[in-house]
Amino acid sequence: MMLVLLLVACSQNSNNDEPSPNDQTSSETIILYYSDDDLMDVYKVKADIAVEADQTSEQVAIDAWLDGPEEPGLRQLLPAGTTAQFLRSEDEVAHVSFSEHIREATVGSGGEAAIVTQITMLMKQFGHAKTQILVDEQIVTELLGHMTYDKPIEAENEADFEWYTAE
């Protein structure tokens, strides 16, 4: 009996000395996209994210984007409380599902186009040429009344966006 207790204690100590695979975190530098306060342009901003072993880079990037910009002069166009989930990738198409809160955004057609651009460009850096935007995991035909969403949307060219510099 004493030998069994000693063996169990030793095996527990050896497990505590080694980090488990779930404790691993990697750091990545990504690009987030935000509109300026006047909704005239979409800008690129570098951000560092920490991705845990049980997370995808896409999900952590989406969460960082939803948190909004730290830079003065840029803004998040989605209403507070909006959440999103990276569901999957199929044939270079990212499937990103938003909560119903996304429908409460108060932007015109230019603002809606900026939101879509930001989402598709965010996903493009992870190898997704197109993004299917969903609401509550369902394909929707429209969000804010200005665009259709029943098909995946192709991302633009990253070179078309400038890095943001506060003036």
C-alpha positions in Angstrom: 0.0 0.0 0.0 2.8 2.4 0.9 4.5 1.7 -2.5 1.3 2.5 -4.4 0.9 5.9 -2.5 4.6 6.7 -3.3 4.2 5.9 -7.0 1.0 8.0 -7.2 2.7 10.9 -5.5 5.7 10.7 -7.8 3.6 10.6 -10.9 1.6 13.6 -9.7 4.8 15.6 -9.1 6.2 14.8 -12.5 2.9 15.9 -14.2 3.0 19.2 -12.3 6.6 20.0 -13.6 5.7 19.9 -17.3 3.3 22.4 -18.9 0.3 20.7 -20.4 -0.4 21.4 -24.1 -3.5 23.4 -23.1 -1.3 25.8 -21.2 0.5 26.9 -24.4 0.0 30.4 -25.7 1.4 31.8 -28.9 1.7 35.5 -29.7 0.9 36.8 -33.2 0.9 40.2 -34.8 -2.2 40.8 -36.9 -3.8 43.7 -38.8 -7.1 45.1 -37.6 -9.2 47.4 -39.8 -11.2 50.3 -38.5 -13.0 53.4 -40.0 -12.0 56.9 -39.2 -14.3 59.0 -37.1 -15.7 60.6 -40.3 -16.4 57.3 -42.0 -14.3 58.4 -45.0 -11.7 55.7 -45.0 -10.8 52.3 -43.5 -7.3 52.1 -42.1 -4.9 49.3 -41.0 -3.7 49.0 -37.5 -1.2 46.4 -36.1 -2.2 44.5 -33.0 -0.6 41.8 -30.9 -2.8 38.9 -29.8 -2.3 35.9 -27.6 -3.8 32.7 -28.9 -4.2 29.9 -26.4 -4.0 26.2 -27.5 -7.8 25.8 -27.5 -8.4 28.9 -29.6 -8.1 29.8 -33.3 -6.2 32.9 -34.5 -9.3 33.9 -36.4 -11.5 34.0 -33.2 -9.0 35.9 -31.2 -8.6 38.4 -34.0 -12.4 38.9 -34.3 -12.6 39.5 -30.5 -9.7 42.0 -30.7 -11.5 43.8 -33.6 -14.8 43.9 -31.7 -13.1 45.4 -28.7 -12.5 48.5 -30.9 -9.5 50.6 -31.7 -7.1 52.1 -29.1 -6.1 54.8 -31.5 -7.8 58.2 -31.2 -9.6 59.1 -34.5 -10.7 55.5 -35.3 -14.0 53.9 -34.3 -15.8 50.6 -34.1 -19.0 50.8 -36.2 -20.8 47.9 -34.5 -22.9 48.5 -31.4 -21.7 47.4 -28.0 -22.7 43.9 -27.1 -22.1 42.5 -30.6 -20.4 39.2 -30.5 -19.0 37.0 -33.3 -17.8 33.5 -33.7 -15.4 32.0 -36.3 -17.3 28.9 -37.2 -15.2 27.2 -39.9 -13.3 27.5 -43.2 -14.4 25.8 -46.3 -12.6 26.2 -49.6 -10.8 29.4 -48.5 -14.2 30.9 -47.3 -14.4 31.9 -43.6 -17.8 31.5 -42.0 -18.2 34.2 -39.3 -21.4 34.3 -37.3 -22.5 37.5 -35.5 -25.1 38.0 -32.8 -28.3 39.8 -33.6 -26.8 43.0 -32.1 -25.1 43.6 -35.5 -28.5 44.6 -36.9 -28.6 47.5 -34.4 -25.7 49.3 -36.1 -26.7 52.8 -37.0 -24.8 53.4 -40.2 -25.7 54.2 -43.8 -24.6 52.3 -46.9 -21.0 53.6 -46.6 -20.8 52.4 -43.0 -22.2 49.0 -43.8 -19.7 48.7 -46.7 -16.9 49.6 -44.2 -18.0 47.0 -41.8 -18.0 44.3 -44.5 -14.6 45.5 -45.7 -13.2 45.3 -42.2 -14.5 41.8 -41.6 -13.3 40.4 -44.9 -9.9 42.0 -44.7 -9.5 40.6 -41.1 -10.2 37.1 -42.4 -8.0 37.5 -45.5 -4.8 37.6 -43.5 -5.6 34.0 -42.3 -5.9 32.7 -45.9 -9.6 33.2 -46.4 -10.1 34.9 -49.8 -13.9 35.3 -49.1 -16.0 35.5 -46.0 -19.6 34.3 -45.5 -21.2 36.6 -42.9 -24.0 35.0 -40.9 -26.3 36.0 -38.1 -26.9 33.4 -35.3 -25.2 30.8 -37.6 -27.7 31.4 -40.4 -27.2 32.9 -43.9 -29.1 36.1 -44.1 -30.0 38.1 -47.2 -29.4 41.5 -45.6 -28.2 43.1 -42.3 -28.7 46.8 -42.5 -30.6 47.1 -45.7 -27.9 48.2 -48.0 -26.1 45.0 -49.1 -26.9 41.4 -49.7 -25.1 38.6 -47.8 -26.4 35.4 -49.3 -23.1 34.6 -50.9 -19.5 34.9 -49.6 -17.9 38.3 -50.0 -14.5 38.6 -51.5 -11.8 40.5 -49.6 -10.1 43.5 -51.2 -6.4 44.1 -51.8 -4.5 44.9 -48.6 -2.3 47.3 -50.5 -5.4 49.5 -51.0 -5.4 50.4 -47.3 -3.1 52.8 -45.5 -1.6 52.4 -42.1 -3.2 54.7 -39.6 -1.2 57.5 -38.1 -2.8 59.8 -35.6 -2.2 63.4 -36.6 
